[in-house]
Amino acid sequence: MDLHFGDSKPTDDERAAVDALLGPPESSWEGADRSDADLRWARGGREARDRRDLLLPGLHAINDRVGWISEGALDYLCRRLTVPPAEAYGVVTFYSMFSVRPRPATVLHVCTDLACAAAGAAELCAGVESRLGPGSGISVERSPCLGLCERAPAALVVRAGVPSSSARPALEDEAVQADSGGLGAAAPKVGDGKGRRGGLDPSAAPPRASRATAVVAPATPDATVLAATAPETAPAEAPAAMAVPQAGQDNLVLLRRIGVVDPLSLDDYRAHGGYTALRRAFALGPAGVIREVTDSGLVGRGGAAFPTGRKWQATASQPDHPHYLVCNADESEPGTFKDRVVMEGDPYALVEAMTIAGYATGAHKGYLYLRGEYPRALDRLTHAIEQARARGLLGDDVLGQGYAFDIEIRRGAGAYICGEETALFNSIEGYRGEPRSKPPFPVEKGLFGKPTAENNVETLVNVLPILTMGAQAYAAIGTGRSTGPKLFCVSGSVDRPGIYELPFGATLGELLELAGVRERLRAVLLGGAAGGFVRPDELDIPLTFEGTREAGTTLGSGVVMAFDDTVPLPRLLLRIAEFFRDESCGQCVPCRVGTVRQEEALHRIAERTGAAAADDIALLREVGRAMRDASICGLGQTAWNAVESAIDRLGAYE
């Protein structure tokens, strides 16, 4: 795309989608009718720059209304936000859920990642395509993990241009709030003429998206085609509790409300202990909350295992203001779906936990960056935020304590790299989701260049039991160095896939026994695509950060994928390599080139034997070391892990 605005004009639908988000244009420079506005003035300077973070919501608004992003629509959005079209083009082409080429209004995403591949995703794709045939008006796209691994194979239908009143069917016997298009309970303050960070006014009614979604899992060709042709009439998705085999058990901590409490009812949540932790937080004060979290030994559950109390203390102590809180709900690691289940089954817990984290770190604004492939989680959280605000649990005076805090949902658009915290910040700010170099660290200069505390969903909801049961009681769960309960995502060759809650220190064998591991187990993948394989004779590995590290593998985010001997291991490794090649942001050479070379070598190995294959394995090791040592972020640094472990521990190519 050229560096200047083109001659293409937006359609009425495209203009309406942008104006519903930003309000009507105030000058001809922004695209207003010249008969109604003055061309002699326009926003500029700081005010214009402060609107840049609305670029991603604007792209979602257009995509939801039309199904793709035309040059005219992009130009109009860029005029409204004073963003160079070339930069916006780089952003829109970064995300897999957007398209700059015309495509049908209905897009069918069929997961072809690890769990779904083992469950017959290739046959599902072939069956769907043969039934739809050419000219169906439905675009079938092979997708990375959709976070539905417990119900593999899975598919997601998204249809643009559907009126909000019919955008989604009722779920679990209650009407769900209309899809907010990723803005949560935040919406524009029309015509206030003031640029500001966050760009959207939480007090206004949210703009409603014009799209329909349907999840099909486990998917069959017939059910998938039916959902694709009429997503608004698709059967209701299974309750979140179906993904929790332990649902209703008395010994649960993090999952105790799922399947017990109505996820749409704030009163039901409060009747089961909701907002007890926030009241104790106000009694302790910010420093007291941080001390409790520190004493509990809580570390990040996303894989890095950084002490949460230290992160919060470092953020709270920064003299620069404002401070921000960011919840990373963009779990995209193949095999990971725990955060989705928590958000769908216990959304108020996350809202309460974010409020506590904001209070402790001195933040008055929280951003919840939610995976674009999670429509029901979006519905549930939008509803929960609206209800919490209406009841005085969010807003200018939370619980009458004089503390102001609000939450805005920002919807991702299909980019695994945005799970990296600084790439997530760039995405919210309206840039390509590329990681930043560190230092400075986010606690010093994070979102919008201000001190920021970033945690994932599981980490945040752990704060609730810490405050209700006390730091010492919480620390008594698990082991000395890995405290508290942990959520594990179990899928693959097991009889009862789903989310399991166990105290740190339980063994891999104990977890698989709960899940009903099948006979002829070939391998277990820990940590997802960025993790490592272990053999069936290594099931005594303790599931702790230190235990898996000593065993030469990783716990990661809690992925446990079992594969029996019917799953072709070389094809599995090739799919992992394809995943990293597709998801590399391309910013640094070691990852951009290394992931391609890794995939090429695995393709050649699949066709060769003997010395030729040995040469490619040697090349893989060299490329893997380069990626691990020189890549900017964890994607490139871990892209070789699973392949290396399969070669060394499983003898994958012997």
Disulfide bonds with the S-S distance in Angstrom:
none
